[in-house]
Amino acid sequence: MDLFVAADDRTGAFETAAALADHGAGPVPVLAWPARHAAAGVSVVDLASRHAIPADAAALAASLPLGGHNAHKIDSTLRGNWADELAARSAQGPVLLIPALPALGRTCVDGVVLEHGRAVHEGSAGSDVRRKVETSRPADALRSAGVTDVGELADPAAVADWLARPSGVRVADAVDDDMIMSLVRSWVAATAGSAGVLLGGTSAVIGAAAVALGGVAPRAAFPKIVGPVLVACGSVHPAARAQLAVAERSGFPVTYLADDISAEALQSSGALVLATEIPVGDVGAPLAVAAAATLARGVATLRERVRLGALFILGGDTAAAVLGSSSVDVHGSVDVGTAWARVDGFDHPVITRSGGFGSDHALVDLIRRVSEP
């Protein structure tokens, strides 16, 4: 299997690698830009472009290597610079975009991305503190990014017709995993033996590519956890903060300081959440970087004082700050959108997830599941 995937943040890269590993491509290395895919196989690179200036994000995307099967992971609620990135990549060849993640209720219907039937820009994604999502129609965002040849495809037959003579960027509807698999199989068939069409989409779409490209092996089993679980949450997404509130009500300590008291609480309780405080107003890059760096230092402090069983990271900026450029192999998913990995320099599993995933009880449920004897 040969597949090179670009993602715009660290948890998105991990989520995508986990989806690939689940379907026979694992373990999948995740690289921090500017490391590049250097040999045949499957790998995912984090461009760290989610909050970059759009022109810089486009330049990064334009510099990505060509050849073989290529994919570009986008956020399932359309956050970030994905439109500028795909606009840059479409200058090098056609792009098929499938913006759906059905397992989380995120579908594309009549060219509009929905979450449980509601346009994503009207939900929690639209209130992103770093940058508001303005539209739920990817074609409109692509036109705003400068793509002139853009259209929408309503069904697999229309996608197959376009793949016979591809040009520009096409946004394909998808409402379930079976439809995604049908679309991706058409993509694989159309790109065989040629420079191919870039596949854009969510982790579910790229995971389907592993199946279509021949992946069959089962994912690695999540290891037994021996020791306390530390949760590091730098995300201020409403979904993440709701999960922290439920965790605290469920008896798991939540703290904003990494000190002797929190180390003792982590050791005695078996799990602890170390979080950043919620900022007031919009969050600019300097504040976000400083908050992530502070949280990373706190994680390092607690890891020095307590022998962990696992580290769980919520939020892409947090994951990048905590893990840096460490060598990472992702072995699979613990839950939808939740990856587990082995990281160089960490003697315990590392679990990562975007701050925008999961129900209010998702964090508590996951802590209890991985902590079960």
N, C-alpha and C positions, 0 to 999 in steps of 0.2 A: 504494500500500500504506500502510495506517495501522495502526501497532502501537506501543503504549507498554509497555515492560517494566521491572519493578523487580527488582533483584538485591540480595543482602545483603552483598557484598564486591566489591572492585575486580576481582580476577581472574575471579570469576564473571560480572561484568558484561561484561568483555572476551570471555570465552569465549562468552557468549550472543550478543554483537554479532557475533562472528566466524561463528557458526553462521548468523545471519541474513544476513550478507554473502555467505557461501558459496552461499546460495540466492537471490541476486538482490536483496537489500535494501541492499547496501553502496554506498559506505562508510557505516557506522553510527556516529553520534555516541554517545559514552559520557559521561554527565554525573555530576558529584559532587553529592550532595544538599547544599543544598536546591535546586539547579537543577532545573527541571521541564520536561517535554515541553510546548513552547509552540505548535507548529504541526503541521499534517498531515505525516505521514511516519513514519519508524521511528526510535526512539531507545531507549536503555537508561540507566537511572539507578541509580547505586550508593548505596544507603541507608546503607552502612557500619554495618549493624545486626547483623552476624554475632555479635559478642561483647557487644552491648548488654544492659542489663537487659531481661528479656522484656517488661515493661510499656512501656518506652520503644520497643522494636522494634514492638510492636503499635500504639502511637500514631503512629509514622511511617507504618506501612502504612495505617492508617485515614485518614491525611491525603492519600493519593495521589489524583490526579484521576480522575474517572470519564468515561465516554463513549468511543465507538469500541471498537476491539479492545484489550484489556488482558491482560497476562500477568505472572506472578510467578515468577521463576526460583528454584528451591530447589537446595541442594547435593545431589549425586547419592548421597552417603552419609549424608544426613539430619543433617548438622551445622548448628548455628546455631539461630536463633529462628523458623524457617520456620513452625512450627505456630502460634505466637502471632500471627505476621503474617497467616497465612491465616485464622485465627479472627477477627481484626479485620476483614479484608476480606470475610469471609462475612456479616458483619452488614449489608453494603451490597448483597449479592446472591450467587447461587449460585457455587460454585467446582468446577471439574473438575481434579483433580490426577492427573498421570501421572508417577510417580517412577521413570523408567527411563532409562538411558544405555547401550544395548546395545553400542556400540563399545568400551566399557571393561568389558564383562561384567556390567553392573549392570542387573538386571531386576526386575520386580515380579510375583510369582507368588502367587496366593491371598492377596493383600493384604500380602505381606511383601517388602521390598526386599532383594535378594540381590546379592552380588558373587561371580561365578564359583560360584554355587550355595550360598554361605555367607551367613547373615544379616549385614548390614553392621555391626550394633552389636557383633558378635563379632570383627570384623577390626580393621584399623588405625584405622578411623574411631572405634571405641569407645575408643581410647586417646588421643584428642585431648587435648593438654595444657591447653587452655583450658576445655573442657567435654566430659565424656563423653557419648557417644550411648547412651541407655538402652534404646531399642526400635527394631526394624526394621519394625514395623507402623505406618505413618503414621496409620491410623485411631485407634490408641490414643493417639498423641501429640496428635492433634487433640482427642480427648475430654478429655485432661488440660489442654489449653489452653482448654477451655470450650465447644467445639462440641458441641451436643446432637444435631443432625441430621447424622449422618455415617454413611457406608456404603461398601461395597466392590463394585466391578463387575468381573466376571470376563472379559467379552469385548465386542467392538465392538457387538453387538446390544443388550446390556444398557446400554451407554453411550448408544446412540441412543434407547432407550426413556426413559432418565432425562432426556436433553436435551429431549425433547418436553414434559416437565413438571418442570423442574429446581428443586431446593431444597437448602439446606444445602451440604455438601461431600461429594463422592464421589471415592474413590480407585480408579483404573482399572488393572487388570493390563496389562502390556505386556512382551513377551519379545524383540521385534526391531523394526527400523526400519519395516518394512512395517506392523506392527500399530500403531505410533505414528502413522504417516501416516493410516491409516484412522480412528483416533480423532480426530485433529486435523481432518481433513476434515469429520467429523460436527460437531465444535465450530464450525467456520467456517459450515457450512450452518445450524446452529441459531441462531447469533448474528446472522446477516444481518438487517439492518433493525430490530434491537432493542438495548436497553441491553446485553444479552448476559450470558454466563457468563464469569467470570474463568478463564483457563487457567493452571494451576500446573504446574510441571514443570522438568525439567532443560534444559540447552542444546539437547539433541537434540530435545526436544519443541517448544521455541520455534523452533528452526531449521525444523522441519517446518511450523510456522505460516506461515513466509515462502513456502514452496512452495504451501501451501493457499490463501494469499491472493493468489497470482499471480506470485510471483517466478520469473524465468527466466534473468536475465542471469548469465553466469559470474563468479566471483570474480576480483579483481585478482591478477595474478601477483606472487609475492614478489620484491622487488628483489634485484639482485646486491649482495652484501656486499663492500665495499671497506674493509678496516681490521679491527682486532682486535674480538673479541666479549667483552664483559664480562657475566658472569652474577652477578646479585645474588640471594642466597638468604637470606631471613629465616625461611622455613618450617622448623619442627622436626618436621614430619610424617615418620614412618619412611620413606616412599617417597622423599621429597626427600633425606633424609640418606643413603639407600642410593645414590642417583644421584651425590651428591657423592663418596662413597667410590670409586665406579667411575671417576669423572672423574679423581680424584687418581691412582689406579692406572694410568690410561691416559695419564698424563703432563701433564695440565692442572693448573697451579698452583691450589691452594685456600688462601686466606688469610683471616684475621680482621681484618687491618689494611690501611688504605688509606694508603700512604706511598710514598716514592720507590722503595723496593725492589719493591713490588707493581706500581707503574706501569711500571717497567722490565721486570718479568716479563710483564705484559700486552702490552707492545709487542713484546717479543722472541718470545714463545710464540704470539701470535695469539689467545689466549683465556685468561681467568682467572676464577676463581670467588671472589667476595667474600661471605663468609657470616657469620652471627651464631653465636656459640658456643652449644652446647646447654645450656639451663638445667638446674638440679637441682630436681626436684620440680615441683609444679603452677606454672603461669604465670599471674599476675594481670595485670590491665589495665595498671597503671603500668609493670611490667617489660616487657611486650610493646610498649607505646608507646615506651618509652625505647630498646629494642633496635631497633625499626624506624627511629626517628629517627637513631640512630647509624649504621645501615647506609645510610640516605639521604644522610647527610653524607659517608660514604665514597664512595658512588657519585659524588656531586658533585665530590669531590676528584679521583677518577680521570678523570672526564670533562674536567676542566680540564687535566689533564696529558697525556692521550692522546686523539687523534682516533679515536673509535670507528667501527666499521663497523655495529655493532648492540649494543643493550642487551637482555639477556634477564632477566626478573624472575620469580622463583619465590615465590609466596605473596601473598595478598590484602593483608595489612597492609603488606608491603614495597612493593607497587605503589602503594598509597595514599600512603605516606610519600614515595616517590621522585617520583611524578608530581604529587602535590598536587591542585589544582583546574585543572590545565592542560587546554586544549581537546584532545580526543582524537577521532580518526576511525579506527575499526577497519575494515580492508580485507578480512580473511578469516582462515582458519586455515592454519597451517603444518603442524599435526598435530592429532590428536584432542584437543580441549580446549586447544589452544595457539593463541593469537591473535597477529596482528601488526597494528601500528597506526602511524599518523603522529601525533606528539604535538607540540603547539605548544611551541617552545623547544628541541626535540631535533632535531638535524640528521641523524639516523639512524633506522632502523626500531626500534621497541620491541616486543619479543616477551614475552608474559606467559602464565603457566600456574599453576594451583593447585598447591600443594605436594603434594597427594595423588594426582597423576596420573602414570602411566607406569611402565614396568619399570625395573629397576636400570640398564639401559643407555640409557634414554630421553634423558637429558641429553647424554651423549657423542654419541649418534647425531644429535641435533638440532644440536649445535655443528658437527659435521662436515658435516652437510647444508647449513646456511646459509653455511658458510665455503667451500664448493666453488667453484672458479673458473668 
